[in-house]
Amino acid sequence: MRLTWYGHSAFLVEASEGTRIIIDPYRSGIFSGALGYAPIAERADLVLATHGHDDHGAVDTIPGNPRIIIEPQEFSIGSVSITGVKTAHDESQGSERGLNTVIVLEDDGLRLVHLGDLGHLLDDSTIAAIGRVDVLLLPVGGTYTVDAKMANEVMKSLTPRLVVPMHFSNDRCTMPIARVDDFLSLQDNIVQVGSSAMQITADRLPEDLTVAVMDHAR
């Protein structure tokens, strides 16, 4: 599996047999320019969105004619099986910001979990529904999602091997959310990828939990 981080919560997952899946595409320039990542120009076979907000669910911006599913449930495409687990965008069961779907992708023995705009800690039933986590794409910026401390608790509850922080402020995102540094200050094993893409295989996952900080591609 090859993983590319476009920016914010948008990723391209390239499966072992070549299927291309884009998760949570943003609408470039929204919020009066606060989300300043450039548009995503690549084509995909499938576009998934954890929910319909414009910084995650701008599925109409992806070129070509991909299959589009917002808040997926359970299906497969190519070598990839996909499961959606219902969560909330806030700590009030979605009454403030709506619902959110955790997306679980499994390909070639590797399980990747995208938490979308998760806004709360996970209970035991949700943890069980998500299942084993090898790679965790984790929001850490707070305000609209879990903050650094809550993200750390969510991470511990899911026991992944590799964690990629997302949904934080930087040179392309001036939304009122924290930078990644608050989350990183709580971690022991951090790797700066130095790229917007990395190859991940089940047999080469780190032995100990590792946080991999990627560069944005856009």
C-alpha positions in Angstrom: 0.0 0.0 0.0 1.2 3.5 -0.9 -0.1 6.4 1.1 0.0 10.0 0.0 -1.1 12.9 2.2 -2.5 15.8 0.1 -3.1 18.0 3.2 -5.7 18.4 6.0 -7.5 15.0 6.1 -7.2 14.1 2.4 -5.2 11.0 1.4 -4.6 8.9 -1.6 -4.4 5.2 -0.9 -2.9 3.1 -3.7 -3.7 -0.6 -3.1 -1.4 -3.5 -3.8 -3.1 -4.3 -7.2 -3.3 -0.6 -8.2 -6.8 0.5 -7.1 -6.7 4.2 -6.3 -8.8 5.5 -3.4 -9.0 9.2 -2.3 -10.3 9.8 1.2 -11.8 13.1 2.5 -11.0 15.5 -0.4 -11.2 19.2 0.6 -12.5 22.2 -1.3 -9.5 24.4 -1.9 -9.7 28.0 -0.6 -12.8 27.5 1.6 -13.3 29.4 4.9 -12.1 32.7 3.3 -8.9 31.0 2.2 -8.1 29.5 5.6 -7.8 26.1 3.9 -5.1 26.9 1.4 -4.1 23.5 0.1 -4.0 23.4 -3.7 -6.8 21.5 -5.5 -6.4 17.7 -5.9 -5.9 17.0 -9.6 -5.3 13.2 -9.6 -7.9 10.7 -10.7 -9.1 7.8 -8.5 -11.2 4.7 -8.9 -13.1 5.5 -5.6 -13.6 8.6 -3.5 -14.7 8.2 0.1 -15.8 10.9 2.6 -16.2 10.4 6.3 -18.9 13.1 6.3 -20.2 15.8 4.0 -18.5 19.0 5.3 -16.6 20.9 2.6 -13.2 20.3 4.1 -13.8 16.5 4.0 -16.6 15.8 1.6 -15.8 17.8 -1.6 -16.1 14.7 -3.7 -17.2 16.6 -6.8 -13.7 18.2 -7.1 -12.0 14.9 -8.1 -11.6 14.7 -11.9 -12.8 11.8 -14.0 -15.7 9.6 -13.1 -14.8 7.8 -9.9 -17.2 5.9 -7.7 -18.2 8.2 -4.9 -19.4 7.1 -1.4 -20.1 9.4 1.5 -20.1 7.7 4.9 -19.4 4.2 3.6 -20.8 1.1 5.3 -19.3 -2.2 4.0 -18.2 -3.1 0.5 -15.0 -4.0 -1.5 -13.2 -2.7 -4.6 -10.3 -4.5 -6.2 -8.2 -6.0 -3.5 -9.5 -3.6 -0.8 -12.3 -4.3 1.7 -13.9 -1.3 3.3 -15.9 -0.9 6.5 -17.5 2.2 8.0 -18.0 2.7 11.7 -20.4 5.4 12.9 -19.0 8.0 15.4 -19.7 11.6 16.0 -18.1 15.0 15.1 -18.5 16.2 18.7 -18.9 15.0 22.3 -22.7 15.4 22.2 -23.5 12.4 20.0 -23.5 14.7 16.9 -25.9 17.3 18.1 -23.4 20.1 17.5 -21.6 19.1 14.3 -23.2 16.0 13.1 -22.0 12.4 12.6 -18.7 11.1 11.4 -17.8 7.7 9.8 -14.5 6.0 10.7 -13.2 4.3 7.5 -11.4 1.0 7.8 -9.5 -0.2 4.7 -7.9 -3.7 4.5 -5.5 -4.7 1.7 -2.8 -7.3 1.5 -2.9 -8.1 5.2 -2.7 -4.4 6.2 -5.5 -2.5 8.0 -5.6 1.3 7.7 -8.0 3.4 9.7 -9.0 7.0 8.9 -10.8 8.7 11.8 -12.2 11.6 9.8 -13.4 14.4 12.1 -13.7 12.3 15.2 -14.8 14.5 18.1 -14.8 12.2 21.1 -13.1 9.3 22.9 -14.0 5.8 21.7 -16.1 3.4 23.8 -15.4 -0.3 23.9 -18.1 -1.2 21.4 -16.7 1.2 18.8 -13.1 0.0 19.4 -14.3 -3.6 18.8 -16.2 -2.5 15.6 -13.0 -0.9 14.3 -10.9 -4.0 15.1 -7.2 -4.3 14.6 -5.4 -1.1 13.5 -2.0 -1.2 11.8 -2.0 2.3 10.4 -4.0 5.1 12.0 -4.8 8.5 10.3 -5.5 10.6 13.4 -6.9 14.2 13.7 -5.0 16.1 16.3 -5.8 19.8 15.9 -8.8 20.2 18.3 -11.7 22.7 18.1 -13.6 20.6 15.5 -12.0 17.3 16.4 -10.3 15.6 19.3 -7.4 17.8 20.6 -3.8 16.5 21.2 -4.5 14.9 24.6 -7.7 13.3 23.4 -6.1 12.1 20.2 -3.4 10.5 22.3 -6.0 8.6 24.3 -7.8 7.5 21.1 -4.5 6.3 19.8 -3.7 4.3 22.9 -7.2 2.7 22.8 -6.7 1.5 19.2 -3.1 0.3 19.7 -1.9 1.0 16.1 1.7 0.3 14.9 2.0 3.4 12.8 0.2 6.8 13.3 0.0 9.6 10.8 -1.3 12.9 12.3 -3.7 15.0 10.2 -6.1 17.9 10.5 -3.8 20.5 12.1 -2.7 24.0 11.2 0.4 24.8 9.2 1.6 27.0 6.3 -1.4 26.0 4.2 -4.1 25.8 6.9 -4.9 28.8 9.1 -8.1 27.4 10.5 -8.4 27.9 14.3 -6.9 24.5 15.1 -3.6 23.7 16.8 -0.4 22.8 15.1 0.9 19.2 15.2 3.5 20.1 17.9 1.1 19.7 20.8 0.4 16.1 19.8 4.1 15.3 19.1 5.1 16.6 22.6 3.2 13.6 24.0 5.0 11.0 21.8 8.2 9.1 22.3 8.9 7.7 18.9 8.6 10.2 16.0 9.8 9.9 12.4 9.8 12.8 10.0 9.0 11.2 6.7 10.4 14.1 4.6 7.9 13.3 1.9 4.2 13.4 1.1 4.2 9.7 0.3 5.3 6.5 1.8 5.1 2.8 1.0 3.6 0.6 3.8 3.6 -3.1 4.0 2.4 -5.5 6.7 5.7 -7.2 7.1 7.6 -3.9 7.5 5.5 -2.2 10.1 7.5 -0.8 13.1 7.7 -3.1 16.1 6.9 -0.2 18.5 4.2 2.5 18.0 5.7 5.1 15.7 4.3 8.5 14.7 5.1 9.4 11.1 4.9 13.1 10.3 4.3 13.5 6.5 4.8 16.6 4.3 1.6 17.8 2.6 1.6 17.3 -1.2 -0.6 20.3 -2.0 
